[in-house]
Amino acid sequence: MSHDVLGELRAGAEDFLLLIISSPSGAGKTTLCNRLRAEFPALAFSVSHTTRTPRSNETDGREYHFVDVGTFRRLVSEGAFAEWAEVHGNYYGTSFAEIERAREANASGILFDIDYQGARQIRAKVPEAVAVFILPPSMDELERRLRGRATDDEPTVQKRLSKAQKEIENYALFDYLVVNDDLDRAYDRLRSVLLAESARRARKALLAEGLLRHGRVSIP
């Protein structure tokens, strides 16, 4: 199934948008993705698998498919993932089934909320995917946001801050960099990326050619 899905993605990349959004933990990626999904419901959301423990406000099948390590490793061995990685001591992965589900539902595209390792893997398989990286305005502000969430203990906060440097070093993997200095302003920038990419000539070329074929006026 994985090869079939990848082949369909490459063949239909002109009219099916693969939108990757990544960021260091605490930069506001999830909030921005939620706003984008609310405004553009035709854009499907890829629910990743993870082995981490659900937070109090998370529901299995909505934010993530929460599985144990054994189940995750079995899925890896079965070739079920388009991408997967270990992040902060937990495994995360995007299944081919999520992408297939979006295409079968005639979605305009699919949104991936994944880290830079997953972005690299998907871009390697489907270079036409569009990738956006959310940056914090400063490392001090990133630390303030992480501590303000009050969901992680001190060792976890330090681990996330250390990891953020490595994540930001990979910014060149991405097509767009959005600085989340102000949430509304950052959302406007992200929204503009989606609208511009949706109107890219390659995505509308088939429509334009169809109009020419069916609407051509004969000239005497």
LUMLUMKOL-929920 format. One record per residue (C-alpha): residue number from 0; z negated, x, y negated. Coordinates in steps of 0.2 Angstrom, whole numbers, plus 5000, padded with zeros to 4 digits. Last residue first. Layout:
// residues N
<atom num="NUM" Z="Z" X="X" Y="Y"/>
...
This chain:
// residues 220
<atom num="219" Z="5193" X="4928" Y="4837"/>
<atom num="218" Z="5176" X="4935" Y="4839"/>
<atom num="217" Z="5166" X="4929" Y="4854"/>
<atom num="216" Z="5147" X="4927" Y="4851"/>
<atom num="215" Z="5135" X="4936" Y="4862"/>
<atom num="214" Z="5119" X="4926" Y="4865"/>
<atom num="213" Z="5117" X="4928" Y="4884"/>
<atom num="212" Z="5121" X="4946" Y="4887"/>
<atom num="211" Z="5114" X="4952" Y="4870"/>
<atom num="210" Z="5098" X="4942" Y="4872"/>
<atom num="209" Z="5096" X="4950" Y="4889"/>
<atom num="208" Z="5099" X="4967" Y="4882"/>
<atom num="207" Z="5085" X="4964" Y="4869"/>
<atom num="206" Z="5073" X="4958" Y="4882"/>
<atom num="205" Z="5076" X="4973" Y="4894"/>
<atom num="204" Z="5073" X="4985" Y="4879"/>
<atom num="203" Z="5057" X="4977" Y="4875"/>
<atom num="202" Z="5045" X="4989" Y="4883"/>
<atom num="201" Z="5056" X="5004" Y="4879"/>
<atom num="200" Z="5057" X="5000" Y="4861"/>
<atom num="199" Z="5038" X="5000" Y="4859"/>
<atom num="198" Z="5031" X="4984" Y="4854"/>
<atom num="197" Z="5016" X="4983" Y="4866"/>
<atom num="196" Z="5013" X="5001" Y="4861"/>
<atom num="195" Z="5011" X="4997" Y="4843"/>
<atom num="194" Z="5000" X="4982" Y="4847"/>
<atom num="193" Z="4988" X="4991" Y="4858"/>
<atom num="192" Z="4987" X="5006" Y="4846"/>
<atom num="191" Z="4983" X="4995" Y="4832"/>
<atom num="190" Z="4969" X="4986" Y="4841"/>
<atom num="189" Z="4961" X="5004" Y="4844"/>
<atom num="188" Z="4962" X="5007" Y="4825"/>
<atom num="187" Z="4955" X="4990" Y="4821"/>
<atom num="186" Z="4941" X="4993" Y="4833"/>
<atom num="185" Z="4936" X="5009" Y="4826"/>
<atom num="184" Z="4935" X="5001" Y="4808"/>
<atom num="183" Z="4925" X="4987" Y="4815"/>
<atom num="182" Z="4913" X="4999" Y="4824"/>
<atom num="181" Z="4911" X="5012" Y="4811"/>
<atom num="180" Z="4911" X="5030" Y="4814"/>
<atom num="179" Z="4920" X="5027" Y="4831"/>
<atom num="178" Z="4934" X="5040" Y="4829"/>
<atom num="177" Z="4949" X="5035" Y="4839"/>
<atom num="176" Z="4960" X="5049" Y="4846"/>
<atom num="175" Z="4977" X="5044" Y="4853"/>
<atom num="174" Z="4989" X="5051" Y="4866"/>
<atom num="173" Z="4976" X="5058" Y="4877"/>
<atom num="172" Z="4975" X="5074" Y="4888"/>
<atom num="171" Z="4972" X="5085" Y="4873"/>
<atom num="170" Z="4955" X="5077" Y="4871"/>
<atom num="169" Z="4949" X="5087" Y="4887"/>
<atom num="168" Z="4936" X="5098" Y="4877"/>
<atom num="167" Z="4928" X="5081" Y="4872"/>
<atom num="166" Z="4923" X="5078" Y="4890"/>
<atom num="165" Z="4916" X="5095" Y="4892"/>
<atom num="164" Z="4905" X="5093" Y="4877"/>
<atom num="163" Z="4900" X="5076" Y="4882"/>
<atom num="162" Z="4893" X="5082" Y="4899"/>
<atom num="161" Z="4879" X="5092" Y="4890"/>
<atom num="160" Z="4874" X="5076" Y="4880"/>
<atom num="159" Z="4875" X="5066" Y="4896"/>
<atom num="158" Z="4864" X="5078" Y="4906"/>
<atom num="157" Z="4851" X="5078" Y="4891"/>
<atom num="156" Z="4850" X="5059" Y="4891"/>
<atom num="155" Z="4848" X="5059" Y="4910"/>
<atom num="154" Z="4834" X="5071" Y="4909"/>
<atom num="153" Z="4826" X="5061" Y="4895"/>
<atom num="152" Z="4826" X="5044" Y="4905"/>
<atom num="151" Z="4841" X="5032" Y="4902"/>
<atom num="150" Z="4842" X="5014" Y="4897"/>
<atom num="149" Z="4834" X="5016" Y="4880"/>
<atom num="148" Z="4851" X="5013" Y="4871"/>
<atom num="147" Z="4844" X="5021" Y="4855"/>
<atom num="146" Z="4842" X="5038" Y="4864"/>
<atom num="145" Z="4861" X="5038" Y="4868"/>
<atom num="144" Z="4865" X="5032" Y="4851"/>
<atom num="143" Z="4855" X="5045" Y="4842"/>
<atom num="142" Z="4863" X="5059" Y="4853"/>
<atom num="141" Z="4880" X="5053" Y="4849"/>
<atom num="140" Z="4876" X="5053" Y="4830"/>
<atom num="139" Z="4870" X="5071" Y="4832"/>
<atom num="138" Z="4886" X="5076" Y="4841"/>
<atom num="137" Z="4896" X="5069" Y="4826"/>
<atom num="136" Z="4908" X="5055" Y="4822"/>
<atom num="135" Z="4909" X="5050" Y="4840"/>
<atom num="134" Z="4926" X="5051" Y="4848"/>
<atom num="133" Z="4935" X="5037" Y="4858"/>
<atom num="132" Z="4950" X="5044" Y="4868"/>
<atom num="131" Z="4965" X="5033" Y="4871"/>
<atom num="130" Z="4978" X="5035" Y="4885"/>
<atom num="129" Z="4995" X="5026" Y="4887"/>
<atom num="128" Z="5002" X="5026" Y="4905"/>
<atom num="127" Z="5020" X="5032" Y="4905"/>
<atom num="126" Z="5015" X="5047" Y="4915"/>
<atom num="125" Z="5011" X="5037" Y="4930"/>
<atom num="124" Z="5005" X="5048" Y="4944"/>
<atom num="123" Z="4999" X="5062" Y="4934"/>
<atom num="122" Z="4993" X="5050" Y="4920"/>
<atom num="121" Z="4982" X="5041" Y="4933"/>
<atom num="120" Z="4974" X="5057" Y="4939"/>
<atom num="119" Z="4971" X="5064" Y="4921"/>
<atom num="118" Z="4964" X="5048" Y="4915"/>
<atom num="117" Z="4952" X="5047" Y="4930"/>
<atom num="116" Z="4945" X="5065" Y="4926"/>
<atom num="115" Z="4944" X="5060" Y="4907"/>
<atom num="114" Z="4933" X="5045" Y="4911"/>
<atom num="113" Z="4937" X="5027" Y="4915"/>
<atom num="112" Z="4939" X="5010" Y="4906"/>
<atom num="111" Z="4956" X="5006" Y="4912"/>
<atom num="110" Z="4965" X="4991" Y="4904"/>
<atom num="109" Z="4979" X="4983" Y="4913"/>
<atom num="108" Z="4996" X="4976" Y="4906"/>
<atom num="107" Z="5004" X="4960" Y="4901"/>
<atom num="106" Z="4996" X="4951" Y="4915"/>
<atom num="105" Z="5008" X="4942" Y="4927"/>
<atom num="104" Z="4994" X="4938" Y="4939"/>
<atom num="103" Z="5003" X="4948" Y="4953"/>
<atom num="102" Z="5003" X="4963" Y="4942"/>
<atom num="101" Z="4984" X="4962" Y="4938"/>
<atom num="100" Z="4980" X="4960" Y="4956"/>
<atom num="99" Z="4991" X="4975" Y="4961"/>
<atom num="98" Z="4981" X="4986" Y="4949"/>
<atom num="97" Z="4964" X="4980" Y="4955"/>
<atom num="96" Z="4970" X="4982" Y="4973"/>
<atom num="95" Z="4975" X="5000" Y="4970"/>
<atom num="94" Z="4957" X="5004" Y="4967"/>
<atom num="93" Z="4950" X="5013" Y="4952"/>
<atom num="92" Z="4935" X="5025" Y="4956"/>
<atom num="91" Z="4918" X="5030" Y="4951"/>
<atom num="90" Z="4905" X="5041" Y="4960"/>
<atom num="89" Z="4888" X="5046" Y="4954"/>
<atom num="88" Z="4880" X="5062" Y="4949"/>
<atom num="87" Z="4884" X="5061" Y="4931"/>
<atom num="86" Z="4902" X="5058" Y="4935"/>
<atom num="85" Z="4910" X="5061" Y="4952"/>
<atom num="84" Z="4929" X="5056" Y="4952"/>
<atom num="83" Z="4941" X="5043" Y="4958"/>
<atom num="82" Z="4959" X="5038" Y="4955"/>
<atom num="81" Z="4972" X="5027" Y="4962"/>
<atom num="80" Z="4959" X="5023" Y="4975"/>
<atom num="79" Z="4961" X="5014" Y="4992"/>
<atom num="78" Z="4967" X="5030" Y="5001"/>
<atom num="77" Z="4957" X="5025" Y="5017"/>
<atom num="76" Z="4946" X="5041" Y="5016"/>
<atom num="75" Z="4942" X="5037" Y="4998"/>
<atom num="74" Z="4937" X="5019" Y="5003"/>
<atom num="73" Z="4926" X="5026" Y="5017"/>
<atom num="72" Z="4918" X="5038" Y="5004"/>
<atom num="71" Z="4914" X="5023" Y="4993"/>
<atom num="70" Z="4906" X="5013" Y="5007"/>
<atom num="69" Z="4895" X="5028" Y="5012"/>
<atom num="68" Z="4890" X="5031" Y="4994"/>
<atom num="67" Z="4884" X="5013" Y="4991"/>
<atom num="66" Z="4894" X="5000" Y="4982"/>
<atom num="65" Z="4893" X="4992" Y="4965"/>
<atom num="64" Z="4910" X="4984" Y="4960"/>
<atom num="63" Z="4909" X="4986" Y="4941"/>
<atom num="62" Z="4907" X="4977" Y="4925"/>
<atom num="61" Z="4911" X="4960" Y="4932"/>
<atom num="60" Z="4912" X="4962" Y="4951"/>
<atom num="59" Z="4893" X="4965" Y="4952"/>
<atom num="58" Z="4884" X="4960" Y="4936"/>
<atom num="57" Z="4877" X="4971" Y="4923"/>
<atom num="56" Z="4864" X="4967" Y="4910"/>
<atom num="55" Z="4849" X="4975" Y="4919"/>
<atom num="54" Z="4859" X="4990" Y="4923"/>
<atom num="53" Z="4868" X="4992" Y="4940"/>
<atom num="52" Z="4863" X="5008" Y="4950"/>
<atom num="51" Z="4877" X="5020" Y="4952"/>
<atom num="50" Z="4889" X="5021" Y="4967"/>
<atom num="49" Z="4904" X="5014" Y="4957"/>
<atom num="48" Z="4920" X="5004" Y="4960"/>
<atom num="47" Z="4930" X="5000" Y="4944"/>
<atom num="46" Z="4935" X="4983" Y="4937"/>
<atom num="45" Z="4952" X="4985" Y="4930"/>
<atom num="44" Z="4953" X="4973" Y="4915"/>
<atom num="43" Z="4969" X="4963" Y="4913"/>
<atom num="42" Z="4978" X="4961" Y="4896"/>
<atom num="41" Z="4983" X="4943" Y="4894"/>
<atom num="40" Z="4965" X="4940" Y="4887"/>
<atom num="39" Z="4969" X="4950" Y="4871"/>
<atom num="38" Z="4956" X="4946" Y="4859"/>
<atom num="37" Z="4941" X="4946" Y="4871"/>
<atom num="36" Z="4948" X="4960" Y="4881"/>
<atom num="35" Z="4949" X="4971" Y="4865"/>
<atom num="34" Z="4932" X="4966" Y="4860"/>
<atom num="33" Z="4925" X="4971" Y="4877"/>
<atom num="32" Z="4935" X="4988" Y="4877"/>
<atom num="31" Z="4927" X="4992" Y="4860"/>
<atom num="30" Z="4909" X="4989" Y="4866"/>
<atom num="29" Z="4912" X="4998" Y="4882"/>
<atom num="28" Z="4919" X="5014" Y="4873"/>
<atom num="27" Z="4905" X="5015" Y="4860"/>
<atom num="26" Z="4903" X="5034" Y="4860"/>
<atom num="25" Z="4887" X="5033" Y="4870"/>
<atom num="24" Z="4894" X="5041" Y="4886"/>
<atom num="23" Z="4909" X="5052" Y="4881"/>
<atom num="22" Z="4925" X="5043" Y="4879"/>
<atom num="21" Z="4939" X="5035" Y="4889"/>
<atom num="20" Z="4952" X="5021" Y="4887"/>
<atom num="19" Z="4967" X="5020" Y="4898"/>
<atom num="18" Z="4980" X="5007" Y="4894"/>
<atom num="17" Z="4993" X="5004" Y="4908"/>
<atom num="16" Z="5006" X="4993" Y="4899"/>
<atom num="15" Z="5018" X="4983" Y="4910"/>
<atom num="14" Z="5035" X="4981" Y="4902"/>
<atom num="13" Z="5043" X="4998" Y="4903"/>
<atom num="12" Z="5032" X="5004" Y="4917"/>
<atom num="11" Z="5040" X="4992" Y="4929"/>
<atom num="10" Z="5049" X="5005" Y="4940"/>
<atom num="9" Z="5034" X="5018" Y="4939"/>
<atom num="8" Z="5021" X="5004" Y="4942"/>
<atom num="7" Z="5031" X="4997" Y="4957"/>
<atom num="6" Z="5032" X="5014" Y="4965"/>
<atom num="5" Z="5014" X="5017" Y="4962"/>
<atom num="4" Z="5010" X="5000" Y="4970"/>
<atom num="3" Z="5021" X="5004" Y="4985"/>
<atom num="2" Z="5014" X="5021" Y="4988"/>
<atom num="1" Z="4996" X="5014" Y="4988"/>
<atom num="0" Z="5000" X="5000" Y="5000"/>
